[in-house]
């Protein structure tokens, strides 16, 4: 082994905050004790960069880089290495970096592994190793704690691209570079280096393929190759089969059968085989892990070899350890062998009845880049039929597979208009698959040709829907308006759907005039084009998959509602809601849920959202799942069920981020902030508010921004900071250019009135009540009438306030909702206490406390307890016994405490509850602080005591009920 000291140079890293935090923890601990970490990731993800960053950041002592000797062997013994490291750390802590340790030979790895195991924490040696995850981790390093590097998130990749290009890349070029790099930073930089300034700025077409064999091999460290012709064919066949798969793995039986179909290359060569031989029995026939020698396959044919190190066999599925290596294997194979493998896969798939995948592989087996109209038409026809079947609720092929088929069909199409139409269809299917990053480059390619207005219109429709979910909503609005005008002549139903989507964009932006203008009365429809039908070709079905009547009714009702004509809005929106009771298409069900929310019918909104969620999952439409969860979360919020809203929003946020829908993610962040604002989680509120506002400001999402700011203000109010809350909310609800979203700001008025009264701003509070009274009379918010009475009570003189509080509570009883009723009861109880009416105050405050505890409103429950203490009462849950102390926890904290008491790890709790381990860590800290325990053992003991007490109490209740039944029987 050899070592050298580090020359520290500037290192700029994007999107690696989690990994840097782990490395920073190791570095900070080195002055006191040693430690080690293994940094693992596929080639190109930045392992070397991360180690350089650690070396640059370490200031407490020397940094040593370890590597194998010039010939790859180990030139020092374990004892020599240990003596060197211990001597170096005697005066100061030492950081040792060993990059690419997977490339060392076995003796060097063994020596290093033994040295790591024999170092103690007292040695003050920190060891950072990096290995590539495109192969199995060597046994010598298998037990080290690991920091995994994943592909960069879109924001991190975009920041890196802007750094690499100084921000001069044309938008369409930028999208294609990001999509092709798939979050691999080294590949992204390599692709940028390939382009000329004219190509980068969009003045010349990009090379095809953008990520060619040379670029991929450069990042992967060369073209992966197996030890034999059979191994190389196995790698290539798995790589080729993955071209049509949704995930990273492929059917091992398919690969096995395809290998049997391969014919030998003409003449001798490295890929020559002895012939296909007889067909083997079904089954993968591969060893699970590389072995020391060849093993026999089941059935006739050649003997099986150890599985190449780049592959993993799990059950009957084969996969590459690294997606980059899979792409590199496919790209660097000779064209002849690649076509032969695709031809063999096509033979097997077509024989098995898999028409679309078979046709795709057949098309890839064609030679040369020339158009192949017949193959293109067959692919598009099968994809059209499958899309039509999917519209009826059957899922014969995934959206990703259909996107691949349409894109390949477009590549083989000579006619410009038809090619653009197929690229548009591919983009729409990519969008439905939750890949807007793939949809945008396809749309850019579709725009290259001069095409008819109807084809351009469908492309703009898909582009607008893409931007609506993951881009500036102002751009989405313009694209959708353009789509509506281009489609009006040939596809009026699609034009109407585009106009309604444009109204959605204006709504998200909070632009009321634009929303009303977009919802203007529709012109009379011309007869449908018999060649296209009501929804045009398959490429437009997903973006305009609403019945014409639903689009028309939603449009008419929404405009009437925004104009304040509830009498005219109720009937058409009610029709949309009613159709949702019998529909099974997720898009129509989403419209039904939206209409129900506009009408204030929370139960119908929940039902429509739940059915839309089920339908989207059944169809495999990942892009619609987070939208359905968004409607469900909003419905639960409107009903005052914050824990349920939080559950839906947490799942929706994960799905939205996974499918590249940043705008939808911002809405879910706002819901999570609102839910957390009633609990004891100020840092959670701040985190979600910051994230929601970051996207909302960049993409013009006025609705999400208003909700997030309301959440921050409500958190201030709940924690006794009325001045801060009044300042925040005043910007949202008082007239002026900064007023919040036109459909949302009224929801925040009750919070503002309460904060303003407490802050001595009664006149500001009165200024917004006229508008809020109109809103309450409107009838779209079931809580508004009760909240209005409560607001009047806050501002009323003493002789009138009592009756107004009682009226508000009566209205809450009619509307339902624990949280809002508890808030009014709390305000009433405070008022009664100040009026020296302690017995009545105690009753109202006790009711408020029970309501807050039932809906998990921990911060508001604390207010109620403080008021009860001020009265000299003993609030529920303040005793010293285990049940009483557990009563201090929120429902989420109690669930986590019970799981931990049963022996679950934080990760197991996170999986069970569907939250992140960080969320569990945070809640568990709060649990320990609230209960005054210092270990999991103490927590388990306390939970056990509480459960035992509940069982005793339950037995007593059972005996009491039995006694009452006996008394009733006697009488």
N, C-alpha and C positions, 0 to 999 in steps of 0.2 A: 504494500500500500504506500502511497505517497501523500504528502500533505503540503499545503501552501497557505499563506495568509491571504486575507481578502483585500483587494483594492476596492474601496467603497465608492460606488458611483450611484447617480440618481436612478431610482426605480419608480416608475409610475404604474400603478395597478388599478384596474377597473373592476368593480363588482365583486370583490373578495373580502368583504367586511367580516363575515363569519369566520373564514379561515384565518384572517389576520388576527382576529380576536383570540383564537386558539393559540396561535404562535406567540402573540404578545404575552399571554398568560405564562407560557414556558419561559420566555425571556425574562419577565419580571421576577419569576421565582428563582432564577439561577443564582443570585447572590446568596441565597439561603440553602437551596438544595438542588440536586440535579434532576433531570427528567429527559424524556425522549418522545418524539412524534414521527410518524410516518406520513408523508404527503403523497397521496395517490391520485392519479388522474390519467385519462387517455392522452396520447401525444398531442401537443399543441395547446393544452389548457393552461399552461403557465406554471408548471411545477418549479422550473428553474428560476423564473422571475420571483416566485414567492420566497424561495430560499435566499435569493439575493436581497430581497426586501428585509428578511429577517437578519441577514448579516449586516446590512446597513443600519438597521435599527438597534442592534445590540451595542451598548456602550460600556458595559460593566467589565469587560475584559477582552482578551484576544478572540479572534474567529479563525478556525482552522478548517480548510477544505480537505476532505479525504477522497482519494480515488485509488483504483487499482494501479499496479505498476505498468510500465510501458508495454509489457507483453500480456497484460490482463491478469497476471498472477498476483498472489499475496506475497509480499517481500518482508513482512514482519510477522512475528508470532503474536498470539493473543497476549502473552505476558508483556512483550515489548510495547504493544499498543496501549495496554493498560498502564504500564509504567510511564509512558509518554504523556498520556492524558492526565494521570494523577499528578505528575510533576508540574504540568502546565497549570492545573487548577489549584495548586497549593497557594499561589500568591493571589490569584483572582479567578473568578468563574470563567469557564471556557465554553464557547459555542462551537460545536463541530457540525459541519454540513457535508453530507454525502449525497451528491446528486446522481440520479440514474443508477441507483444501486442494483437494479435488476440486470444491468449489463455486465456486472462483475461475474467472474467465474466462481464456481462452487467453493473452492478453498478461501477465496477472499470474502465471500458472503458469510461463510462459516466463522471465519476469524472475527468479523465485525459483529455477527450475531452473538457469539460467545462473550465478546467484550461488553456488549450492551447488557447482557444478563448479569455479568459480574460487577458492573459498576453499581455503587450504592448511591443513595440520595445525598450522602455526606460528601461525595466527591465533587459536587458542584460542576458537573459536566452536563451540558445540554446537547443532545444529539438530534439533529434533523436529517432524516433520510427522505429521498423521493424515489418513487418507483412508478413505472407506467402500468396502468390498469388494463392494457390490452392483452395481458397474459396473467396467469395465476401468480399470486404473490409467493415469493420463495418461502419455504418453511422457516428459514432462519429469522424472517421478519414478521411471521404470521401473528405473533402475540403482541406486537407493538400497538399502542393506541394510534388510530388512523384519522387523518384529516382528509376528507374526500373533496376533490375538485370536480364540480359539475360544469356543463356549458354555461356561458354567461347568460344572464337574463337579458331580455331585449334592451332595457335601458343601459346596462353596462356595455353591451355590444355596440349600441349606437354611439355611446360616448367614446369608445375606442376608435370607431370608424371616423368620427369627427376629428379626433386627434391625428389619425393617420392621414387624413385627406385635407386637413385645415378647413373642413366644412364646405369644400367646393363641389362635392359630388352632387349630381342632379338627383332630385327626389326618386325618380324611377330607378336610377342606377343604385342609389342607396338601398332601396328596398330589396333589389335583387342580390346585392352583395350580402346583406344581413341574412336573407333567406338561405343563400347558398352556403354561408359559413356555419350555420346551425349553432351559433354560440361559441365556436372554437376560435379563440383570439388569434392564434398563429395562422390559421387558415384564412381568416379575414384579412390579416396583413398581407399574406401571400397573394390573395386575389387582388388586392389594391395594387400591389407591385406589378401585376400582370398588365394593368390597364394603362393606356396612353392618356395624356391630359384630355384629348378630344373624347375618348371613350368615357372617361370619368365624368366629364361634364355633360354627357348625353348627346354630343354632336356626331358621334359615329356609333354604329351598332356594337354591342358587346360581343366578344368572342363566344362561340358555342362549342363545347360546353364551357360555362364560366369557370367551374372547378374542374380543370382537366387533370389528366393522369400525372403530369409533372408537378402541378401545385399540390395535389393530394399526397404524392410520394414524398415531396419535400417536407411536408409537415409530419407525415407518419414515420419518417426516418427510413424511407425506402419502400419498395414494393414487397409486402409480406409474401413469403413463399414456403411451401411445405417441403419435406425431405424427399418426396417422391411425386411421380406424376399423379398417382391416385390422391395424395394429400392436396396437391394443387387443384385438382379438379373438384375435390370436396369443398375447399375454401371458395372456389369460384361459384360452384352450384349453390351453396348457402347464400353467398352474396347476391347472386342473380335472383334466387327465389324471394329474397327480402324486398325486391323492387315492388312487389304487389301486396306486401303485408302491412297491416296497421301498426304492429308492434315491432320489436327487435328480433323476435324469434320466428322460426319457420318449422313446418312439419318435417320431422326427420324421415318419415316414411316417404314423403314426396321426394326429398333429396336422394334417398337410397334408390328409388325407382328411376329417377332421372339419371343418376350415375350409371345405371344398368343400360340405359338407352344410348349413352354416348358412343359414338363411333370413333375408331382410331384416326389420328391425323394421317394424311397421306405421307408415306415414307417414314424413315426413322426420325426421331426427335424426342425432346424431353417429355412431351405429352402423349407419346404413343402408348396405346393400350393393346391388349391381346384380343380385343373384340368385346362386344356386349355380353356374350354368353347367354345362357338361359335366364329367364326372369326369376328373381328371388321371391320367396314368400314375403307377404307384407310384414313390415317391421323395420325399425331404423337400422339395426345391425351395426351400431357404433359403440365402442367402449365409452364409459362415462367420463373417464379421465385418461390423460396420456399414461401409457404403461411402458414397461421396459422392453417390450417386444411385440411382434404381431400376434393378433388373436383371431381366431376363426369366426367368420360371420355365420349366422344361422342360414341354412339353405345353401344352394349351390352358388358358385361364382368365386371371385377372387377373395383372398383372405383379407380381413379387416386389419388396418393399421391403427396404432395409437392415434387418438384424436389430436389434431394440430393444436398447439398451445393457444391459438387465438380464438378457439371455439369452446363452447360449453354445451353439454348435453344435459338437459333437465327433463326427465320423463321421456316423452316422445317429441320434444321440441329442441331444436338446435339454434344457437345464437352466437354472434360475435361478441367478444367482451368489449369491443370498442366500435361504435358506429363509424368513426373515421376510418378505421382499418377495413371495415366492410366495404365502404365506398372506394377505398384505395385498391382493394383486391379486384373489384369489378372494373375500375377504370384502367388499371395497368395490365390487364390480361390482353392477349393478342385478339384483334377483332375476330379472327376466324374461330378461335376457341370460345370466345364469349358468345358468338352467334350459335355455335353448336350447343352450348349449354342451354341457352334460351329455347332452342328448337327441341331439345330433349325434355325440358320442362313443359313446353307446349304439348308435346305428344302425351305425356302422362296426364296433364290436367284435362285436356280435351277428351281423353279416353274415360276419365272419371266424371265427365259431365260438368266441369267447371269452365263454362264457355267464356266468360269475360277474361278471367286470368289467363286462360289458354290463348285467347286472341292477343292479349297483351304480349305475352312471351313470344308468340308467333311474329308479331310486328317487330319486336326487338331482334329477331333472328334474320331480318332482311338485311341485305348488304347495301352500303352506301347511304348518303343523306338524301337521295332523290325522293320526291313525293311518291306515294303508293295509294292512289285514290280508292282502289277496291278495299284494301286493308283498312284504310281510314274510315270508309263508310260502314264497314262491318262493325268496327269498334264502336263508332258513334251510335249505330242502330241498337246494339245490345245495351249500351249504357242508357240510351233513351228508354228502352223497354223497362230496364231495372229501375230507373228513376220514376217511371209511371207507376210501377208496382209499389215502390216505396211511398208514393203519395197516397196510396190506399192503406197504408199501415203495415205493409210487409217489408222486411229488410233482407233482400237477397244479396246485397253487396253494400259494403260500407261507403260512406261519403268519400273517404280518402281513396279507395279503389276506383270509384267513379271519376274522381278528379284526375287520377293518373290516366285513366282510359281516355277521357276527353282531351287531356293535354297531348297524349301520344297521337290520338286521332288528328288533332290540329297540326302537329308536326308533319304528318304524312299527307296533309291536304294541300292541294295546289291552288284552289280558288280562294282569293283573299277574303271575300265576305264570309264564306263558310268556315274558313280557318279562324277568323276573328270570333265568329259565333261559338265555335267549339272551345276556344281559349276562354271565352266568357263563361261557358258552362263549367269548364274545369275550375275557374276561379270561384264560382258560386258553390261548387261541391267542396272546395278547399275551405271556404268560409264556414259551411255547415259542419265540416269536420273539426272546426275550432282552430284553423290555421290561417288567420288573416295575413301572416307573414308570407305564406305561399300564394294567397289570392292576389295580392297586390302586383307581384311581378307578372303573373299570368294576365292580369288586366292591362298592364303596360305593354305586353306583347300583343294583345288583341288590338290595341290602339294604333299599332304600326301601320295598318293598311287602311286605305279609303274604303269604307263600307257603307251600306245603306243606313238610313236613319234608324230603322227599327233595331238593327244589330248594335249600333252605337248606343241607342237608348237602353238596351238591356245591359250593356257593359257599364253605363253610368249608374244604372239601378243597383247593380252589385257593388260598384265602387262606393256609392253613397251609403249603402247598408254597412259596408266594411268600415267606413269612416265613422258612422254613427256609433259603432260599438268600440272603436279603437282609433280615434283620431279627432281632430277639431270638428265640432258639430256644425260650425259655420260652413266648413268645406262640404260636409255631408249634406247640408241643406241645399247648397247650390248644385251639387251633383244630382240630387234627387229631383230638384225642379227641372234641370236639364233633361233628365230621364223622362219625366212626365211629358214634357213638350215633344221629345223625339218619338215617344211611343204612342202619342195621342191618335195618330192616323191609323196605324196598323194594329195596335194592341191596346184598346181603350181600357180594358180591365187592368192591365199592367200599369198603364199610365195613372189610373186612379190609386192603385196601391203605392206607386212611387210618390204621388202627391201626399198621401196620408203619412208615409214614412218621412217626407220632408217636414210635415207638421210636427212629427215626433222630434225631429232635429231642432226645430224652432222652440218647441216646448222645453227640451233639455237645456237650450241656451237661455231660456227665460225671455225670449223675444216675442212678446204678445202681439204686436202689430204683424210681424212676419207669420206668426202662427195663424192669425185670423185671415190674413191674405191667402195663405196656402190652403186654408179650408173653405175658400170661396165656393159658391155653388158650382157644381160640375156642369160642363157643357153637355148637351145631348149626345149620347153614345152612338157612334156609327155601328153598323152590323159588324160582327166579329169576322176577322179574316179566316176563311175556311182552311187556309193552308197552315195557319198557326194555332187556331183555337183560342179560347179565352185567355190562356196563360202563355201563349207563345211556345217556343221549343223548350226542351227540358232545362236548358240553362237558366230560365227565368222562373221556374216553378217555385224554388225555395224562397226567393225574395218576394214573390207575389202570390203566396199560397193561401190567400184568403178568398172565400166566396165573394162575388161582387156585391151581394146584398150586405154582407158584414162591413165591407169597406165603405159603402155608401152610408149605412146607418151610423157607423162610428164617426164618420166625417161630419154628417149633419148634426148629430147629437153633441159632438165636441165643440163645434162652432157655437151652437146655441148656448151651451154651458158657459163658454168664455164671454159671450155677450150678455150674460146674466139673465137668460130667458129659460129658467128651469122648467117652465111649463112646456116648452118646445124640446127641451133636451131629454126629458125623462123617457118619452116613448121610443125614440130611435135607439138610445143607449140601452134601454130595457130590452129591446129586441136583440141587441148584441149579446147581452147577458143571457137571455133565454136560449139563444142558439148554442152558447157554450155548454148548456146542460146536456145536449145530445151530440155535440161534435167530438171527434177524436183526433183532429189535427192540431198539433201544438201551437201553430201560429194563430189559428182561430181562437183557441182556448186562451192564449195570452191576450188577445184583443178583448175577450169576454172578461177576463180578470181586470184589465185596465178600465173597461167601461164600468164595472162594479165599483172600483175604487172612486171613479169620478162621481158616481151616484151615492157614495157613502155606504154601499151594501157590503160590509166587511165580510160577512159569511160567504156571500157569492164570490167575492174576490179570493178568499182562501180556497174555496172549492175549485174555482177555475184555475188558480195557480197550481194547486196540487195535481189536478188532472193534466195540466200542461206539462208539469214536471214528469209525470209518469209516461206521457206520450212521447216526450222528447227522449227520455231514456230508452224507451222501447224501440224508437227509430234509430237510436245511435247518433242523435244530433247533439254533439257536445256543445255546440255554440248556443243552443236554446236552453240548456239546463240552467246556467247561471241567471238567465233572464226570468225563467219561471221562479227560481228561488228568490229573485229580487221582488217580484210581485207578492210572493208568500211572506217575505220579511216585512214589506210595507203594510200588508194587511194585518199582520200580527201587531205591528207597532200601533196602527190605528185602533186596534182593539185593546191596547194597553197590555198585551202579553209580551213583555220585553224578553224574557228568557227564550220563548219560542222564536221570536224575531232574531235573536242572537244566534240560535242554532242554525236557522236557515241562512243567515248572512255569512256565518263562518264557512259553511259548505259552499255557498255561492262565491265567496271571495277566492277560495282555493280553486274552484273550477274556472272562474273568470281569468285568474292569473295563468292557469295552465293553458287556456285556449286563447290567450293573447287579447283579451277584451278589457283594456284598461279603463274604459269609461264605465262599463258595468262594475268593475272592481271598485271604482270610486264610489258608486252608489252603495255597494255593500259595506265599504268602509264607513260611510256616513251612518248607515243603520247600526253598525257595531259601536260607533261613537255614541249614538243616542241611547243604545241599550246600556253601555258602560256608564253613561252619565248619571244613572240612577243607582249605580252600585258603588262600592268603595274602591274604585280603580281609576284614580286621576291620571296616572301615567298611561293607562290603556286608552283613555279618552284622548289624551294629547297625541298619542301615536297614530290613532286612526284619523283624527282630525287633520293632522299634518299630511298624512298620506293622501287623504281624500282631496284636500285643498291643492296639493301639488299637481295632481292630474286635472282637477276641476279648473284651475286657473290657466293651465296650458291648453286645454281643449275646450274651454268656454262652457263648462257644465255648471250653469247657474243653480240648477235644482240641487245637485249634490253639494255645491258650496254652501247654499243656504242651510241645508240640513246639518252639515258639519259644524257650521258656526253656531247654529242653534244648540247643538249638542255641547259645544264648549261652554256656552252661556248657561245651559241648564246645569252642567257640572259645577259652575261657579255658584249658582243659586243654591244648589243642594248642599254645598259646603260652607254656607253662611257668608258668601261674598256678594251681596246684592249690588254693590256699586259697580263691580266688574261685570256682573251679568247685565245690568241695565245699560252699561256702555256698549257691550257687544250687541245686545238685542236692539238697542235704539237704532243702530245702523241698518238692521234688517227690517224693522217694522214701521219706523217713522217715515213720512213722505220724503222723497228726495232721490237723487240719482243712484245712491248706494242701496236702495231698498232691495230686499231679497226677491227670490223668484215669485212671480205673480200668483202661482198656485200654492205656495208653501208659506209665505211670510205670515199669513193669518194664523197658521197653526202655532206660531211662536208668540202670538199676542198675549195669551194668559200668563206665560212665563215673564214677559216684559212688564205687564201690569203689576205682578207681584214684586218683581225686582225694583221697579220704579217707585212703588209706594214705600217699600222699605228704605229706598235711597232718598226719599223726600222729593220725588219728581212726579207729584200727583197730576200736574197739568199735562205732562207728556203722556201719562197713562190715559187720561181722559181723551186725548187727541186721537187715539187709535180705536176707541170703543165704538164709534159710529160705524166705521167700516166693519168691525168685528160683529156688530149687531146684524148688519146686512148678511154677513157670512153665516151667522147662526140661523137667520131666517131662511137662508138658502136651502138648508136641510141636507147638505152633502156630508156634514161631519156630525155624527151622532153625539159627540161630546160637547159640541160648541154651545148649545143652549145652557147646559149646566155650568160650563166654564164662564159664560157671559154673566150669569147670576153671581158667581163667585167673584168675578172682577168688580161688579157693581157693589158687592158687599165690602170689598177691600177699600173702596172709595167712599162708601156711604157713611153718614153720621151714625152715631151709636144707636139711636132709636130705630133706624131702618136696617142696620146690618144684620141683626139677629134673624129677621124674617127672610132676608136674602140668602143667608147661609143655609137656612132650612130648605128654601126653595131649590138651591143648587144641589143639595144632597138628594132631594126628591127626584130631580132631573137625572142625577147620576144613577139612581136606582132604576130609572127607565132605560137609560142608555147602556148600563153595564160598564165593566172596566174597573179593576181593583185599584190601579195606580192613581188615576185621576180622582176617583172618589176619596181615596185616602189622603190625597193632597188637600182637597177641600176640607175634609174632616180635621186635618192638621191645622190649617189656617183658622178654622172655626174654634178648635180647641185653644189655640194661642190667644185668639180674641177673647174667649170666655175667661181664660186665666187672667188676662189683663183687666177684665171687668170684675175680678174677684168673685168668680162663680166656680169654685174649685170642683164641686161635685160634678157639675155638668161638663166642665173642662176635662176632668179625668175620664169620663165616659167617651167623649169625642176623641181624645188623644189615644185612648186604648184601642178604639176602633181603627184609628189611623195606623197605629203600630201594627195591628194584626193584618191590615190590608197591605202595608209595605212589606212585611215579612212574607206574605203569601206570594207576592209577585217578585221577590228578590231585590227590592229597592233598599239596599243596605244603608246608603247615605241618608236617605229620607227617614228610614227607621231610626237612625241615630238621633235625628232631630226630635222625633216623637219621644224617644227615651229621655232626652235632655229635658223636654218640657214636663214629662211625668216626674222626673227627679225634682224639678223646681217646685212641683206641687207636694213633694214629700211622699209620692207613691213609689212602689217598687216595680219597675217595668218588667214585663215578662222577659225571661232570658237573662236576667242579671243576677241570678242566684249563684251559689258556689258549687252546686252539684254538676256532674258531667252532663246531664241532659240540658240544664240551663246554659252551661257554657257552650255546648254545641249550638244552642239557639242563637249565638252571636254570629254564626257563619251564614254566608249567602248560600242559596241552593247549590250553586256550582262548587263552592268551597266544600260544602258538606259531602257532595258526591265524590270529590277527590279525596277527602279525608277518609271516607269509608273504603275506597279502593286501596289506599295506602295501608290502612289498618288491616286489610286482608292479605298484605304482603306483596302487592303489585309495585313494580318499579315505575318511575316517572314515565318512561317510554310506554310501558304497558297501559298506564292510565290514559295517556294521550291517545293511544290507539283505540281504547275502549270508548272514550268520550268523543272521538273525532276532532280533537284539538291538537295544537302543537305542544311539544315538550316544554317550550318556553312558557306557554300559558300555564301548564301544570306547575312548573317551577315557581312562577309568580304567585299563583294561588296558594301553593303549599307554604311559601314564606308567610303569607297573610294568615294562614291557618295556624302556624306555629306561634305567630305573634298574638293572635286573638285568644288562643287557648292557653298561652303561657307554657307550652311544652318545648322540649329541647331535642327530642329524638323521635324517630318513628315508633320506637317501642313505647314511649310515653303516650304518643297519639293513639296507638292501637289499644293500650290499656284504657284510655279515656273513652274511646268509641265503644269498646266492649262493655264498660260500665253503663254507658248511656243506653245501649241496646238492651242490656239486662233490665234496667229500670223501666224501659218501655214495655218489655214483656210482662213485668210485674203489674204495671199500670193497666196493660191490656187485659190481664187475667182478672184484675179488679173490676174493670168495666164489664167484662163478660158476666161475672157473678152479679153485678148490679143490674144488668139487663135481664138476666134470668130471674132475679128477684122481682123486678117490675112486671115481667111476664106472668109470674105466679100470682102477684097481687091482682093483675088485670083479669086473670082467669077466675080468681075467687070472686071478683065483683062483676 
